[in-house]
Amino acid sequence: MIGRFRFMDEQPVNLDGFAIEDMTLGLIAFGSHSDPSPSLVIDDNGVVIELDGRAAADFDIVDSFIAAHGIDIDSSAQAMALDDVEFARLLVDVNVTRAEIVRLAAGATPAKLAQVLALLRPAELVIAMTKMRARRTPSNQAHVTNRSDDPLLLAADAATAAAFGFREIETTVPVLGDAPSNAVAVSIGSAVGAAGVLVQCSVEEALELELGMAGLVSYAETVSLYGTEQIFVDGDDTPWSKAFLTSAYASRGIKMRVTSGGGSEALMGAAEHRSMFYLEARCVALARAMGAQGVQNGGIDSASVAGSVPGGVRSLMAENLMVMVRNLEACTGNDALMSESDVRRTSRTHPIFIAGSDFVCSGFGSIQRYDNMFGPSQWNSEDIDDYLIMQRDWTVDGGLRSASEEHVAALRRRAAEAVRDVYQWLGLADFGHSWVEQAIDAAGSKDVPAADLMVPLEASRIIRQSGVTMLDVVTALDACGYTLEAGRLLDMLHARVKGDYLQTAAIFDEDMNVLSLVTDPNDYAGPGTGYEVIGERLVEINNVRQQRSVGQLRAEQAQGFSAALRVIGRAGIGSDPTEVTIGVSAATGRHIWTTLSGLSVVDVLDELLAGLEEEGCRGRIVRINDTVDLGMIGLSAARLSGSGIAIGLQAKGTALIHRRDLSPLANLELYSVAPTVTAELYRALGSNAARHAKGATPEPVRNPYSDMAIEARFHTKVVSLVAIERTCLDPTLGPEELELQR
Amino acid sequence: MTTARSGRDSQSVTLDSVRLGEVGIDDVRIHPDTLEYQATVAEAHANPQLAANLRRAAELSSLADAEVMAIYEALRPRRSTATELEQLAQSLSDRGAIRNAALIREAAQTYERRGLLADPTT
C-alpha cells in the first residue's frame, strides 16, 4: 500500500464502521423498497380500518395503537391528500405557522410524514427545526455517572453540571442496586448547583417508577419504544403497557418522555426490511398516540448504526424534526458517541446545535468518558470548553454557560459535604475526610481511590427498606444547615403538585418559572423573530474565561520588565564597516518584554549580538520610533549601520535582515513565524547578518516547521501587541540608541 | 392556590412545616383536579393525546403505588389472560377509572389477536 493510503488509513474516522446498504437487514436510512406507501382509510364511524397499506385485521401492536389513538380524523383527509413536496415546502416556509404544520401532521400517517421529511435537505432541516421545536428557549441535558456510584463524586459532578447550565441531569448505575443512592446524591448535588434542575435515574422501568413515586427523581426518560412488534415484545412491553406507564408517571406529577431511535430495530435484528426512518416514524407516531409529552431520539444507542449507512446522519436529524412536527418535546440525541472522529461527531451535532433544540443533547457526558455508565457520549467533559466557544462563535444558545474555577470549586465542596452530612443524618453512610476531599478535587473517579463500593449499595438498601422519600432528604438537608438546597428540592416537590411541568417541553428557569410549549412557545417566523441570544444571555455566552483584553496583555508583559535594556541617547549614523545595527520596534524595552515564543526580548537581543560577534562583527541596538512595519524598521536601522546591514526585530519576535539600498519590503532573510523561533535561530540570524556585512556566504536557515494552529494560538495576541506598538510610536523622537547590559 | 392530593393548600407546605414534621407524602402529590386542568391546557395546545394521558393519570392518582405497579406488570406481554385483564378492567371501572379500564380492554383485544396473552394452562 502506498504511503498516502497507509497514512489515510491511520486516521480516527477509519475506526468507524461503514456498511453497504442492505434492505433485508434494515441497513438503510431512507426509502427501503419494503416501506409502505402512505394510506389511510377511515370508516363511517371514524375508525381507522387501513393504515399505510395494512388492513385492520393485519395490524400489529404498533399499527393498532396508532390507529386507535394517533390519527386526527379532522385533518387527515387534507394531510394525506397533500402532495409530499408541497407538504415539505410548508415546513420551510416562514409564512406558514408552526401551528398549521402541527395541525396537518396530526392527521398524517407514519409513512406519509416519513416521505415528506425525507425530502428536506440538510439546510432545510435546520430551518424546519428552528421553526418547529416546541420551546422557544433551547436547553441541554447532562449525564452524571461514575464507575463506582460514588455518592460524593456524583453530587460534586451534578453541582458542576448545573453550574455549567444543564437543566436536566440523567444518571444511571453500573450496579442496579445502587440506583436509589445515585438518585439522592445527584438530586442533592444538582440543588447545590442551581435551582430547578430536573433529575432522572435511568434504570429498569419498574424501579425507575418506584424512584419517581418516592420523589427521588423529578423526571423519567428511559421508556423505550420500537418500530416493530417483535422488538417491542422482546423489550418486554407493549404500546399499552408503555401508555399505562406514561399515565402512571403523570399521576404522580412526574415529567416523562419516551425513547426511540433509528437503527435500533436493525441492531436487534428485526427491522422487517424497513428503513430506519420509516420505523422511527412509527415510534414517533406511537409516542404521540400514547400521550407522552416528548421523545428522546436521534439514534441514541443505535446512532452509530444509522451513521454507518448513506444518509444516516441526516436521517437522525430528520427523526428529531419528526418529533417536533408531531408537537412533542424533542430531546435530540447527540448522546452515545457515534464516531471516533472529532470532525465527524461535530458534523453530526452541528446542524442541530445551530437550529436549536429543546435539549440539544439527550445526554452530554459532563463527566469523564470512562465514568459515563451509558458509554462515552458524543460530547464529554473534555469538550465543555469547545462547546462554550462554539456557542460564542455562532452566537448560538446551546444551553450551556461558563463557570469559573472558584465558583465550581465552592459548589463541589458544598455538594460533597451536603451528601456526607445528609447520608450521616439519615443513617445511610459515614464518609471519611480523605474521600470527601478527593471527590471535590477529582476530574473523575480514578482520582478517588478512597471510594468504597459497598457504601452506595448499603445506602440504597436502607433507602428502599425504610422508605426514604424526597421529603426525608429535604428534612435532612434542612437539619444539616443546607436550607437553600432543602428549599430548592421542596420547590421541585411543589412543582409536581402544580403539574405545569407536565406540559410539553417543560424545564424550569432558575426562578422556578416553567418554560414550555405553553409558557414559552417557539414563535419563529423568519429573521427577526423567535429566540434570540440577547441581553444577559449574550454576555454570558460571549464572556468565556479564556478571553483577554489588551490591558490584561499589557499587564502580563510588564511582568517581564528588565533594567538591563536602557536608552543611552539619540542614535547616529555609524562608520565602522564591521558594525551591524539591530533595529528594534518602538515598544521594545517599553511595554513589550516577552516575544511570542516566550523568550525575553533581552535574551533575543543577547543571542543576536552573540551571533554577530561570532563572525567578528559588532552590534549596535537602535530603536526605531516612527513605524510599526518591520521592513521599515530594518531599513531605517540599515541606513544607520556602518556596514549598511541591519537586523530588524519586532518586540513580538519577528526578525529579518535588511540592507540600506533595498526597498522596504525586499529583505535578505525573514523569520516570519515568531512563536517558533528559538534562541539558536536568533543566534544564527545574527551570524548570517554578520556574513552579509562581510560579503561572506550566509548559512541558509529555514523557518522552523510547525503543525500548530499558529494563527489560532497567537493572532489575538498579535493584534494586541501591534496595538501596543502603535501607542508607542513617536516620530518626533527620532531613532534612539539602546544599551544592553550583558 | 393549588391543592395537593391530601386536600392541603400547597402554599402551606413550607420548609417550616417540613421541619415540624407536618408534611406527608400526599401533601406533595398532585390532585386529580389539577391533572384534569392540565388536560384542558394540553387540549388547547393541540395535543389531545397528552390530554387523554393526563385524564388517565387523574384516575390513577388515587391508586396506591403498589397497585399502579401491579397494573403495569399485568399489561406486559404474556403476563395476563383475557379473563385477568377483564377482571382488572372491571375493578378499575368500578372505582371510576373508566378510561384506564377502556385502555386495558383494548389491550386485551389486541393481545388476543397478536398472541400476547398469558397461556391460561400454565
Boltz contact constraints between the chains, C-beta under 6 A:
constraints:
  - contact:
      token1: [A, 61]
      token2: [B, 110]
      max_distance: 6.0
  - contact:
      token1: [A, 61]
      token2: [B, 114]
      max_distance: 6.0
  - contact:
      token1: [A, 64]
      token2: [B, 110]
      max_distance: 6.0
  - contact:
      token1: [A, 102]
      token2: [B, 46]
      max_distance: 6.0
  - contact:
      token1: [A, 213]
      token2: [B, 65]
      max_distance: 6.0
  - contact:
      token1: [A, 233]
      token2: [B, 77]
      max_distance: 6.0
  - contact:
      token1: [A, 236]
      token2: [B, 76]
      max_distance: 6.0
  - contact:
      token1: [A, 238]
      token2: [B, 77]
      max_distance: 6.0
  - contact:
      token1: [A, 240]
      token2: [B, 75]
      max_distance: 6.0
  - contact:
      token1: [A, 240]
      token2: [B, 107]
      max_distance: 6.0
  - contact:
      token1: [A, 241]
      token2: [B, 75]
      max_distance: 6.0
  - contact:
      token1: [A, 241]
      token2: [B, 76]
      max_distance: 6.0
  - contact:
      token1: [A, 244]
      token2: [B, 72]
      max_distance: 6.0
  - contact:
      token1: [A, 244]
      token2: [B, 75]
      max_distance: 6.0
  - contact:
      token1: [A, 245]
      token2: [B, 72]
      max_distance: 6.0
  - contact:
      token1: [A, 246]
      token2: [B, 53]
      max_distance: 6.0
  - contact:
      token1: [A, 247]
      token2: [B, 53]
      max_distance: 6.0
  - contact:
      token1: [A, 247]
      token2: [B, 56]
      max_distance: 6.0
  - contact:
      token1: [A, 247]
      token2: [B, 57]
      max_distance: 6.0
  - contact:
      token1: [A, 247]
      token2: [B, 60]
      max_distance: 6.0
  - contact:
      token1: [A, 248]
      token2: [B, 68]
      max_distance: 6.0
  - contact:
      token1: [A, 250]
      token2: [B, 53]
      max_distance: 6.0
  - contact:
      token1: [A, 250]
      token2: [B, 54]
      max_distance: 6.0
  - contact:
      token1: [A, 250]
      token2: [B, 57]
      max_distance: 6.0
  - contact:
      token1: [A, 251]
      token2: [B, 57]
      max_distance: 6.0
  - contact:
      token1: [A, 251]
      token2: [B, 60]
      max_distance: 6.0
  - contact:
      token1: [A, 251]
      token2: [B, 61]
      max_distance: 6.0
  - contact:
      token1: [A, 253]
      token2: [B, 30]
      max_distance: 6.0
  - contact:
      token1: [A, 288]
      token2: [B, 49]
      max_distance: 6.0
  - contact:
      token1: [A, 289]
      token2: [B, 49]
      max_distance: 6.0
  - contact:
      token1: [A, 291]
      token2: [B, 49]
      max_distance: 6.0
  - contact:
      token1: [A, 291]
      token2: [B, 50]
      max_distance: 6.0
  - contact:
      token1: [A, 291]
      token2: [B, 52]
      max_distance: 6.0
  - contact:
      token1: [A, 291]
      token2: [B, 53]
      max_distance: 6.0
  - contact:
      token1: [A, 293]
      token2: [B, 50]
      max_distance: 6.0
  - contact:
      token1: [A, 327]
      token2: [B, 46]
      max_distance: 6.0
  - contact:
      token1: [A, 327]
      token2: [B, 47]
      max_distance: 6.0
  - contact:
      token1: [A, 469]
      token2: [B, 25]
      max_distance: 6.0
  - contact:
      token1: [A, 474]
      token2: [B, 18]
      max_distance: 6.0
  - contact:
      token1: [A, 475]
      token2: [B, 18]
      max_distance: 6.0
  - contact:
      token1: [A, 478]
      token2: [B, 15]
      max_distance: 6.0
  - contact:
      token1: [A, 478]
      token2: [B, 19]
      max_distance: 6.0
  - contact:
      token1: [A, 486]
      token2: [B, 15]
      max_distance: 6.0
  - contact:
      token1: [A, 487]
      token2: [B, 15]
      max_distance: 6.0
  - contact:
      token1: [A, 493]
      token2: [B, 28]
      max_distance: 6.0
  - contact:
      token1: [A, 494]
      token2: [B, 10]
      max_distance: 6.0
  - contact:
      token1: [A, 496]
      token2: [B, 30]
      max_distance: 6.0
  - contact:
      token1: [A, 497]
      token2: [B, 2]
      max_distance: 6.0
  - contact:
      token1: [A, 497]
      token2: [B, 4]
      max_distance: 6.0
  - contact:
      token1: [A, 497]
      token2: [B, 10]
      max_distance: 6.0
  - contact:
      token1: [A, 497]
      token2: [B, 30]
      max_distance: 6.0
  - contact:
      token1: [A, 498]
      token2: [B, 2]
      max_distance: 6.0
  - contact:
      token1: [A, 499]
      token2: [B, 30]
      max_distance: 6.0
  - contact:
      token1: [A, 499]
      token2: [B, 34]
      max_distance: 6.0
  - contact:
      token1: [A, 499]
      token2: [B, 38]
      max_distance: 6.0
  - contact:
      token1: [A, 502]
      token2: [B, 38]
      max_distance: 6.0
  - contact:
      token1: [A, 517]
      token2: [B, 45]
      max_distance: 6.0
  - contact:
      token1: [A, 518]
      token2: [B, 41]
      max_distance: 6.0
  - contact:
      token1: [A, 518]
      token2: [B, 45]
      max_distance: 6.0
